[in-house]
Every structure is written in structure tokens, then in C-alpha cells.
Amino acid sequence: MVTRRPLVVQDGFVAELPVGDTVAAGTSTTEVIAGSGLVGGGSVSSNPRVDFALAANPSGIIYVGDSLGIDGAAQISADTALASGSAAAVLADSALASGNASLVTASAALASGNAALDLVPTLGGGGGGTVAEFTAASAVASGYVVGFDDAGKVQSIREDITDNTDPMSFPSSFATYSTGSPYQNSAAYDSFNNKIFIAYRDDANSLYGTGVVGTVSGTTISFGTPVVFNSQTSQYLSCTFDSTSNKVVIAFQDSVASGYPYAVVATISGTSVSYGTKVNLISAAADGLSSTYDSLNNRVVISFRNQGGSNYGTTIVGTVSGTSISFGTSVVFKSSNSGLTSSTFDSTSGKVLVFYRNFITTAGESVVGTVSGTSISFGSPVTFNSSASIYIGSAYDTANQRVLVCYRDGGSSEYGVANVGTVSGTSISFGSKVTYASTTSDYNQAAFDSTNNRVVISFVDNSNGNKGLSVVGSISGTSVSFGASTIYETNTTNYPSIVYNSVEDHIVIAYHDSYLTTYGRGIVAESLFSLSVNPTLNSYPNVLGIAQSTVASGSTCLVNLPGTLYNDPAAGLTTGAFYYANPTTSGVTTTSTKPTSWDGQVPWNYIGRAVTSSGLMLLKSI
């Protein structure tokens, strides 16, 4: 049978596509020339007929009238062939479906495999998957994260605590905040801005009241430009921080304004400070000012000796609003000549504590005050030291719920001593006094380190060149114990003021260095208890891998290095989660926050990823 295709017209001429059947084209007529198997032909214009030329009794194909047909035998064979072909097509469809399903499974497996490959690190240009043997420098448990030490041995990753309390440490030198003979320094810590504020009398600038902002970074401090808050002689300065308004309040005596007491509100912004208008406390001269903040009632409480009121011990309550402060009516806490006050707030009982010198008996006494609105009431005075007491300082220990008072004790060779007080209702009781400085102790000041639960006292050694010293105390019950004191300034030191920076975890001391330069200095102590991650290699902590076995010191320790899978059936890992070294437990954690004690040469990062609840694929050394 011959297969034919239609005639086509191309560029105005008719042509037949198959080779062998041609069209003889002319300029006037087009003739169809019959090829093999065709009969007829002629001029196209006369619509010639072309017929098949069939042999007699053809097999499979017959001529029926004017049309071609298939004989019965051929039809049966064709049907059978078609049925066979259809069955094959069905089988082909099933095979195709099966093949497609296999492709899907293969694709999933490939994706899984690629994901696993992405997690495997490149070690040393293409290595990995090693379990290595090392010598343990200390006992190591299976599952502990380990690192190298300088001896090339492994130890478990851990945080070690260094006790810097006995004595204190001042690793960095002082910084200067004033070159103008600053006297009567008083410091406060602004916890909102994380700044130290120091108020002082600037003797090189007409004795003006001046303030400066300090910024602590590690064990160093830097200062902004000093700014005057009172352009007149200012004395008996005392600062406190109002944590509700986030303002520092400065109380002082204006010696030009009849010696009246005033207060001004300071607003810290960056490394600078601005002030509101100074406000008078009472219309009488006052000295020996001290201040504290009652965080229960959101009030500033200022105590002083009222020189215009028979020198009675007096207190007044202030309320900060914006950049100003207003006061209620002053209240007498001691109806006799009493002053040189030190004030603190007992946040547990919600009471204000005032310590002072009774100028009639020279004894050290205290009263408990209760703030109500803009007024305050007091319980009966209690003696904490029956001997002559001067240079009184105080601080409240929130952890032990005790107050510490420190002072120079005329009955103990002028030594520095301290008592622990316990508030009950509107009264206070004291334990036995404890000596912290077996030398003449001046300008005693105290602060509480709320991170490490220690009290710190700064003082001047009047018996040995007026050096600046500090000492750490630990309260237990109604007593306190002290370590050795340390010198923070070898030159003549005056008017030290001490505060605790809770964000940076550092004690800061501001003082007047009156040797030759007479400058104002600030110095930062090392954290009382510092954390460091060990082991270290060339002074840097590091993570090598995970110990595969529990071994004693000196034994061989198998360590899974990056590229290996550490398996622990009891691990309880979160599949897909990234894991970090945990210096607190020596194990691993999903907590990604860098420990504050980490100071590694390599940045903090994850060390592995859980591929199952028991399998941790180790990825990195750090």
C-alpha cells in the first residue's frame, strides 16, 4: 500500500511532499504525473482523478465501490494485534507508574542525603568523622564537652569562679573626672542609663556645685564633661537615684544662700547631664546632709542637722516630678544636737534608716522612719555604738535582709568597725561590732553588691598616709566577717564615695586625690566573684568535641570530633535543633546565648545538630 500526502501550494505552485510522486509545474498549466501505484493524472485545471492500481485478489485490502476496505482475515489479525498492543500499553503504564514512584522515593532520599552532607564540615581540607584519643587532665564523664589545655590534654568545658574578695582587686588604673580639686564627692548609680553620677564641690571653680557622668566598661571608667548645677558655694553634698522617675537627686547646702539646704534634679543623657531648678528644703541653715530613695513609696528622703532648729536631727520627704522636686513638712527624728547623718532604705520592711552622731554623747544612734505620703514618722532612737562615732556609712543587704553601719569607733582606738542591724516594726537591734580596719579609719562609706551578696566598705587610712582602702564583708545572721583590705589609692585620699554598678557587676569608687595634683578620680574594682571558662589554650577557652567515655585524670579519653555522630540513647535531644556547649553543666544546650564568661578567640557558635533524639552530629570546634 502506498502512503500519499496532500498536494500543497508553495509560492503559487502546487507540489506533492513525498519523493517519487512529482508535480510537473509549468508557466501556464500544472500536470499531475502518476507515480507507482497510481492510475490517471493530467492537468490540474481539469481536476484529474488519480486512482490506486491494485493487483487481482489483493490480501488484506479490497476495493469496495469507490472506496478501499480491509478483508475479514486481515481485520481479525489486525484486531488481535491491536489487543496485544493495548495489553502491552497497560503494562507499560503500570511500569511507568512504578518507575515514577521510584523516582519520587529516590528524590526524597537524595534530598535527605544532601541535607546530611550539608551538615558535615570540611576538616583540614576534606577530613572528618574522627574519634581520637587524648589524655584527660582531669576526670571527664561521657557526654561532656571537652577542650584542649596548654599541655595538649583535654578537660571538660566548665565555668570556674575566682574569688576576688580577699582582698579586692583593682586591675585597671583610675580615670580623672576633674582637675579642679573636687571636694565632698557623692556618687549615685543611675540604673536606667547604666551610668555613674558624681556630684562635688569644684574648688578650682569658685566652689561651685558640679556634676559629671561616668561610663563603666569592664574594669575601666570614662567621664563626660563636668556641668555646674549650682553657681554658688555648695557643701555637704549627697546624691540618690530615683528609680521611678529615673532621675538623680542632689541635696546640698548653699553656703551663699544663708547655708540653706537645697535639692536639684539631674537628668542624664549619654555622657552629659542637665539640671532642673534648685528647690529649698527649709528656710534655715543645715549641714551633714544624707539622702536615700524609698522605692516602696516612690519618695526621696533627705536627713540633716537643722542649724536653725536647735541643731535637731531632721528629715524631709521629696517628690520628683519631671525635672523638679517638691517637699512636705520637715520632721524631727532626734530632739537634740544630732547630725553627720547616713541614710539607707530597707526594701524588705519598707523603712528608711537614719544613722547619725549624737553630738551631746558622741554615741552612734539610729532611727527607723516610715514614709506616708509626703511626711515621715520615726520610732525611738537606738544606740548602735556607745562610744564616739564619726564618719558613718551604711548599706542595706537585700539578700540577708540586714543593714550594715560602719564608722570610726572612738572606743576601739579609732578603728574602723561595723555592726549588723535588724529592723522589726519601727525599731532596730544590732549585733556585736566587728573591726574591719585596725587603723584610724576616716570617710567610711558602704555599698551593697547585689549580684554577689557582699557589702563593700571604702575608707581612708588616717594612720598610714591617708591611703584609700576598701574591704569586703559577708553578713551572716547578726554578724559580719571581713577579708583583708586592699589599697586602691596610695596617695592622700579624701571624700571617697562608693556605689555598685549592677549591670556591669563592678564596685566604683570616686575620690579626691589630694597629693600634688588634687584631682578627682574614679576607679573600678574587679567583680567580687568572676567567672571564666576553662580549659584554655593560649589563654583562650575552646571546644574540641564530646567525650565518648568516662575516664579518670591521666587516662585515655576517646573524643568525638566534628564530622562524627555522638550517640547517647538517654540524651533526649530535639531532632533538628542546634546545640551549644554549656559551661555550667559541661554538657550541651539549645540555648544560643553566649555566656558572659566566654572570651574565646573563636566566636561563640553551635557545635552540633541533633539528627535523632539520641544522635548529635558534631559540626564545629570553637
C-alpha positions in Angstrom: 0.0 0.0 0.0 1.3 3.4 -0.9 1.1 6.3 1.5 0.2 9.6 0.0 0.2 13.1 1.3 -1.9 16.0 0.1 -0.8 18.4 -2.6 0.4 21.7 -1.3 0.8 25.2 -2.8 4.1 26.9 -2.2 5.0 30.3 -3.7 2.0 29.9 -6.0 2.8 26.4 -7.3 1.3 23.1 -6.3 3.7 20.4 -5.1 3.5 16.9 -3.5 5.6 16.3 -0.5 6.7 12.6 -0.9 9.7 11.8 -3.1 8.7 9.8 -6.2 5.3 11.5 -6.8 6.2 14.7 -8.5 4.3 17.6 -10.0 5.5 19.0 -13.3 4.9 22.7 -13.0 4.7 25.0 -15.9 4.1 28.6 -16.5 0.6 28.0 -17.9 -0.6 24.6 -16.7 0.2 22.2 -13.9 0.2 18.5 -14.7 -0.3 15.7 -12.1 2.0 12.8 -13.1 1.0 9.5 -11.6 3.8 7.5 -9.9 4.0 3.9 -8.8 0.6 2.5 -7.6 -1.5 5.3 -9.2 -3.5 5.5 -12.4 -4.6 8.7 -14.1 -3.3 12.2 -13.9 -3.4 15.2 -16.1 -3.9 18.9 -16.0 -4.8 20.2 -12.6 -7.1 22.7 -14.1 -9.4 19.9 -15.3 -9.5 18.3 -11.9 -8.0 14.9 -12.9 -8.7 11.8 -11.0 -5.9 9.6 -9.6 -6.7 6.0 -8.7 -4.9 3.2 -7.0 -3.8 0.4 -9.2 -4.5 -2.8 -7.3 -3.5 -6.4 -8.1 -6.1 -9.1 -8.5 -7.4 -10.6 -5.2 -5.2 -8.4 -3.0 -4.5 -9.7 0.5 -5.7 -7.6 3.4 -7.2 -4.8 1.3 -10.2 -4.8 -1.1 -11.8 -2.2 -3.2 -15.5 -1.7 -2.3 -17.3 0.5 -4.8 -15.3 3.7 -4.9 -13.6 3.1 -1.5 -10.9 0.9 -0.1 -11.6 -1.7 2.6 -10.0 -4.5 4.7 -10.9 -8.1 4.1 -12.1 -10.2 7.1 -8.9 -12.2 7.7 -6.9 -9.1 7.8 -9.4 -7.4 10.1 -9.1 -10.4 12.6 -5.4 -10.3 12.5 -5.4 -6.5 13.0 -7.8 -6.8 16.0 -5.6 -9.4 17.6 -2.5 -7.2 17.0 -4.4 -4.2 18.4 -5.5 -6.2 21.5 -1.9 -7.4 22.1 -0.6 -3.9 21.6 -3.2 -2.5 24.1 -2.2 -5.1 26.8 1.3 -4.0 26.3 0.3 -0.4 26.7 -1.4 -1.2 30.0 1.7 -3.0 31.2 3.8 0.0 30.1 1.5 2.4 32.0 1.9 0.3 35.2 5.7 0.1 34.7 5.7 3.9 34.2 3.8 4.5 37.4 6.1 2.2 39.3 9.1 4.0 37.9 7.7 7.4 38.8 7.1 6.3 42.4 10.7 5.1 42.5 11.8 8.5 41.2 9.9 10.2 44.0 11.5 8.0 46.6 14.9 8.5 45.0 14.4 12.3 45.0 13.5 12.2 48.8 16.5 10.1 49.5 18.7 12.4 47.5 17.3 15.5 49.4 17.9 13.7 52.7 21.3 12.8 51.7 22.2 16.3 50.5 20.9 17.7 53.8 23.1 15.4 55.7 26.0 16.2 53.5 25.4 20.0 54.1 25.9 19.3 57.8 29.2 17.6 57.6 32.0 20.1 57.9 35.2 20.2 56.0 38.1 19.5 58.3 41.7 20.2 57.2 40.7 20.4 53.6 38.4 17.4 53.4 38.8 15.3 56.5 36.3 14.5 59.3 34.5 11.7 61.1 37.3 11.0 63.5 37.2 9.6 67.0 40.6 10.5 68.5 42.4 9.5 71.7 43.7 12.2 74.1 44.9 12.2 77.7 42.5 13.6 80.2 44.0 16.3 82.5 41.0 15.8 84.9 38.1 13.4 85.4 35.8 13.5 82.3 32.3 12.0 82.0 30.8 10.5 78.9 28.8 13.2 77.0 30.8 16.1 78.4 32.0 18.7 76.0 35.8 18.9 76.2 38.5 21.3 75.1 42.3 21.5 75.0 44.6 22.9 77.7 48.1 24.3 77.2 49.6 20.8 78.0 47.8 19.3 75.0 45.4 17.4 77.2 41.6 17.5 77.4 39.4 18.8 80.1 35.6 19.2 80.4 34.3 22.7 79.5 33.3 24.4 82.7 32.8 27.8 84.4 35.2 28.4 87.2 34.6 31.0 89.9 37.5 33.2 91.0 37.1 34.8 94.5 38.3 38.4 94.3 37.1 39.4 97.7 40.1 38.7 99.9 41.4 41.2 99.1 39.6 43.1 96.4 41.3 43.6 93.1 41.6 46.9 91.1 43.1 45.7 87.8 42.9 49.0 85.9 44.2 52.4 86.8 42.0 55.3 87.9 40.4 57.8 85.5 40.3 61.6 86.1 36.9 63.3 86.2 38.1 66.7 87.5 41.4 68.6 87.7 39.8 71.3 89.9 40.3 70.0 93.5 36.9 68.3 93.8 35.8 68.0 97.5 32.9 66.3 99.2 32.3 63.8 96.4 29.0 62.0 96.4 28.2 59.3 93.8 25.0 57.6 92.7 24.3 54.8 90.2 21.7 55.5 87.5 20.4 52.0 86.8 18.2 53.3 83.9 21.0 54.7 81.9 23.7 52.4 83.4 25.8 55.5 84.4 27.7 56.7 87.4 26.9 60.2 88.5 29.3 62.1 90.8 28.5 65.4 92.4 31.2 67.5 94.0 32.4 71.0 95.1 34.7 72.3 92.5 37.3 74.3 94.5 39.0 75.4 91.2 35.8 77.0 90.0 34.6 79.2 92.9 33.4 76.2 95.0 30.5 75.7 92.6 28.4 72.5 92.8 29.3 70.4 89.8 28.3 67.0 88.4 29.8 64.6 85.9 28.7 61.3 84.2 30.9 58.2 84.2 30.6 55.1 82.0 31.9 51.8 83.2 33.3 49.3 80.7 34.9 46.2 82.2 37.2 47.5 84.9 37.7 50.9 83.4 35.6 54.1 83.6 35.5 57.2 81.4 33.9 60.5 82.1 32.0 63.2 80.2 32.3 66.9 80.6 31.5 68.3 84.1 28.4 70.5 84.3 27.7 73.0 87.1 24.4 72.6 89.0 24.8 75.5 91.5 26.8 78.6 90.7 27.5 79.2 94.4 29.4 77.6 97.1 28.0 74.1 97.6 28.8 71.8 100.5 27.6 68.6 102.3 26.6 67.0 99.0 24.5 63.8 98.9 23.1 62.0 95.8 20.5 59.4 95.4 18.8 57.8 92.4 15.0 57.9 92.0 14.3 54.7 90.1 10.6 55.7 89.4 11.4 59.0 87.6 14.9 57.8 86.5 16.5 60.9 87.9 19.3 61.7 90.2 18.6 64.0 93.1 21.4 66.1 94.6 21.0 67.5 98.1 23.4 70.2 99.2 24.0 73.2 101.4 24.1 76.6 99.5 26.6 78.4 101.7 26.0 81.7 100.0 22.2 81.4 100.4 22.4 81.6 104.3 23.6 78.0 104.4 20.1 76.7 103.4 19.7 73.2 102.2 18.6 72.7 98.6 17.9 69.9 96.1 18.2 69.8 92.3 17.0 67.1 89.9 19.6 65.8 87.4 18.7 64.2 84.1 21.4 62.0 82.5 21.6 61.7 78.7 24.5 59.8 77.2 27.7 61.2 78.8 26.1 64.5 79.7 23.8 65.8 82.4 21.2 68.7 82.7 19.5 70.1 85.7 16.2 71.5 86.8 15.8 74.5 89.1 17.1 74.1 92.7 14.4 73.9 95.3 14.8 74.9 99.0 14.1 72.3 101.7 13.7 74.5 104.7 14.3 78.2 105.5 17.2 77.5 107.9 20.8 76.6 107.7 21.5 72.8 107.6 24.6 70.6 107.4 25.5 66.9 107.4 23.1 66.0 104.7 22.4 62.4 103.5 19.7 61.1 101.2 18.1 57.8 100.1 15.3 56.6 97.9 12.2 54.9 99.3 11.2 52.6 96.4 8.1 51.5 98.2 6.5 54.9 98.4 8.5 56.4 95.5 9.9 59.2 97.6 13.3 60.8 98.1 14.2 61.2 101.8 16.8 63.7 102.9 18.1 63.9 106.5 20.3 66.7 108.1 21.1 68.7 111.1 18.8 71.7 111.3 21.1 74.5 112.5 18.2 76.9 112.6 16.1 74.4 114.7 18.3 73.8 117.7 20.6 71.5 115.7 18.0 68.8 115.9 18.2 65.8 113.6 15.6 66.4 110.9 14.2 64.6 107.9 12.1 65.8 104.9 10.3 63.9 102.1 10.6 64.9 98.5 8.6 64.0 95.4 10.2 64.2 92.0 8.0 65.4 89.0 9.7 65.9 85.7 12.8 67.9 86.3 11.7 69.4 89.6 11.2 68.2 93.2 8.7 69.3 95.9 8.9 68.7 99.7 6.5 68.1 102.5 7.0 69.4 106.0 10.2 68.5 107.8 10.1 66.1 110.8 12.5 65.9 113.7 13.9 62.4 114.4 16.1 63.4 117.3 15.3 66.3 119.7 18.9 67.2 120.5 22.1 68.2 118.7 22.5 65.4 116.1 24.0 65.2 112.7 26.6 63.8 110.3 23.9 61.5 109.0 23.9 58.4 106.8 20.7 57.2 105.3 19.6 53.9 103.6 16.4 52.2 102.7 15.4 48.7 104.0 13.4 47.4 101.0 12.2 44.3 102.9 10.4 46.2 105.7 9.8 49.3 103.6 11.6 51.5 106.1 14.0 54.4 106.0 17.0 54.0 108.3 18.9 57.1 109.5 22.3 56.8 111.3 23.8 59.8 113.0 26.2 61.1 115.7 24.6 62.3 118.9 26.7 65.4 119.5 25.8 65.5 123.2 27.0 62.0 124.0 29.1 61.5 120.8 27.5 58.0 120.5 26.3 56.5 117.3 22.5 56.2 117.1 19.8 55.2 114.6 16.1 55.6 114.0 13.6 53.8 111.8 11.4 56.0 109.6 8.0 55.2 107.9 7.1 57.3 104.9 3.4 58.2 104.4 2.6 60.5 101.5 4.9 63.5 101.8 5.6 63.0 105.5 7.6 60.6 107.7 7.3 59.3 111.2 10.0 57.7 113.4 10.4 55.1 116.1 12.6 55.7 119.2 16.3 56.2 118.7 18.5 53.1 119.3 22.3 53.3 120.1 24.5 51.1 117.8 27.8 52.3 119.4 28.0 53.9 122.9 31.5 55.3 122.2 32.4 58.3 120.0 31.2 57.6 116.5 32.1 59.6 113.4 32.4 59.2 109.6 29.3 57.0 109.5 28.3 55.0 106.4 25.5 52.5 105.8 24.1 50.0 103.3 21.3 47.5 103.1 21.9 43.8 102.3 18.8 42.7 100.4 19.9 39.1 100.4 20.3 38.7 104.1 17.7 41.4 104.9 20.1 43.2 107.2 21.6 46.7 107.3 25.3 47.4 107.9 26.5 50.5 109.6 30.3 51.3 109.6 32.1 54.1 111.4 35.3 55.2 113.2 35.0 54.0 116.7 36.5 56.2 119.4 36.1 53.4 121.9 38.2 51.0 119.7 41.4 53.0 119.1 39.6 54.9 116.3 39.5 51.7 114.3 37.0 51.1 111.5 34.2 48.9 112.9 30.8 47.8 111.7 27.5 46.5 113.2 24.7 44.5 111.6 21.2 45.8 112.3 17.8 44.0 112.0 14.7 46.0 111.6 11.5 45.0 113.3 8.5 47.3 113.0 9.6 50.8 113.9 12.7 49.7 115.8 16.1 48.2 115.1 18.5 46.0 117.0 22.2 45.4 116.5 24.7 42.6 116.8 28.2 43.0 118.2 30.6 45.3 116.4 33.3 43.8 114.2 36.6 45.5 113.3 37.4 45.7 109.6 40.4 48.2 109.8 42.9 48.1 112.6 43.9 51.7 111.9 42.3 55.1 112.2 39.5 54.9 109.7 38.1 58.1 108.1 35.4 58.8 105.5 33.8 55.3 105.9 31.3 54.6 103.1 29.4 51.4 102.3 27.7 49.8 99.2 25.9 46.5 98.7 26.9 44.2 95.8 23.5 42.6 95.0 25.0 40.2 92.5 27.4 38.6 94.9 25.6 39.4 98.1 28.5 41.3 99.7 28.9 44.6 101.4 31.9 46.7 100.4 33.4 49.5 102.6 35.8 52.2 101.3 37.7 54.3 103.8 40.8 56.4 104.3 43.7 55.0 106.4 44.5 58.1 108.5 47.4 56.3 110.3 49.3 55.4 107.1 49.5 58.4 104.8 45.7 58.7 104.2 45.7 56.0 101.6 42.4 54.9 100.0 41.4 51.4 101.0 38.5 49.0 100.6 37.3 45.8 102.2 34.6 43.2 101.5 32.2 42.0 104.2 29.9 39.0 104.3 26.8 39.2 106.6 25.6 36.1 108.4 22.8 36.4 110.9 23.5 39.4 113.0 27.3 39.5 112.4 29.6 40.2 109.6 33.1 38.9 108.7 35.7 40.7 106.6 38.6 39.7 104.4 41.8 41.6 104.0 41.7 45.2 102.9 43.3 46.4 99.7 44.8 49.8 98.7 43.1 51.4 95.7 45.0 54.7 96.0 48.4 55.2 97.5 48.3 59.0 97.5 46.5 61.1 100.1 42.8 60.4 99.6 39.7 62.4 100.7 36.0 62.1 100.5 35.6 58.7 98.8 32.1 57.7 97.7 31.3 54.2 96.7 28.5 52.7 94.5 27.7 49.4 92.9 27.0 49.1 89.2 24.6 46.2 89.0 24.6 45.9 85.2 28.4 45.7 84.8 28.8 43.9 88.2 31.5 46.3 89.5 32.1 48.4 92.5 33.1 52.0 91.6 34.8 54.5 94.0 35.0 58.2 93.4 37.5 60.2 95.5 39.7 63.2 95.8 43.4 62.6 95.2 45.0 65.5 97.2 48.6 64.6 96.5 50.2 67.2 94.3 47.5 67.1 91.6 44.4 67.3 93.8 42.4 65.7 91.1 39.1 63.9 91.1 39.5 60.2 90.4 37.3 57.3 89.6 38.4 53.6 89.9 36.6 50.3 89.2 37.1 47.1 91.1 37.2 43.6 89.6 33.9 41.7 90.1 34.0 40.2 93.5 33.4 36.7 92.0 34.5 36.5 88.4 33.5 33.6 86.0 35.9 32.2 83.4 35.5 29.3 81.0 38.1 26.5 81.2 40.2 24.9 79.9 42.1 27.5 78.0 44.7 27.1 75.2 47.0 30.2 74.9 44.6 31.9 77.4 41.5 31.3 75.3 38.7 28.9 76.1 37.9 26.3 73.3 35.7 23.4 72.4 37.2 20.3 70.8 34.4 17.7 70.8 32.5 15.4 73.1 33.9 12.7 75.3 32.8 9.2 74.3 33.7 7.6 77.7 34.0 8.3 81.4 37.6 8.4 82.5 39.8 9.4 85.4 42.5 12.0 85.3 45.6 10.8 83.4 43.6 8.2 81.5 43.0 7.9 77.7 39.8 9.7 76.7 38.0 9.0 73.4 36.7 12.2 71.9 34.2 12.5 69.1 35.5 15.3 66.8 33.4 17.3 64.3 32.1 15.1 61.5 31.2 12.3 63.8 27.8 11.3 65.2 27.8 11.1 69.0 25.1 8.7 70.2 23.5 8.6 73.7 20.2 6.7 74.0 19.2 8.7 77.0 20.1 12.1 75.6 16.6 13.2 74.8 17.6 15.6 72.0 15.3 17.7 69.9 15.7 16.4 66.4 16.8 19.2 64.0 17.8 21.5 66.9 21.3 23.1 67.0 23.2 22.5 70.2 25.8 24.6 72.1 28.3 23.9 74.8 27.0 24.5 78.3 29.9 25.6 80.6 27.6 25.5 83.6 26.9 21.7 83.2 29.7 20.7 80.9 27.1 19.2 78.6 25.1 20.7 75.7 22.1 23.1 75.5 19.9 24.6 72.8 20.4 28.0 74.4 22.3 30.0 71.9 23.2 33.0 74.1 26.9 33.4 74.6 27.9 33.0 78.2 29.2 36.3 79.7 32.3 34.5 80.8 33.2 33.3 77.2 36.1 35.3 75.8 37.3 32.7 73.2 39.5 33.5 70.3 36.8 31.9 68.0 33.3 33.5 68.1 30.6 31.7 70.0 28.7 29.2 67.9 26.8 25.9 67.8 28.9 22.7 68.0 26.4 20.2 66.6 22.9 19.4 65.4 20.6 16.6 66.6 19.7 14.2 63.8 17.7 11.9 66.1 16.6 12.1 69.8 19.8 10.3 70.7 22.2 11.3 67.9 24.2 14.5 67.8 26.1 15.3 64.6 29.1 17.3 65.6 29.7 20.2 63.3 32.1 22.7 64.7 35.0 23.3 67.0 35.2 26.7 68.6 
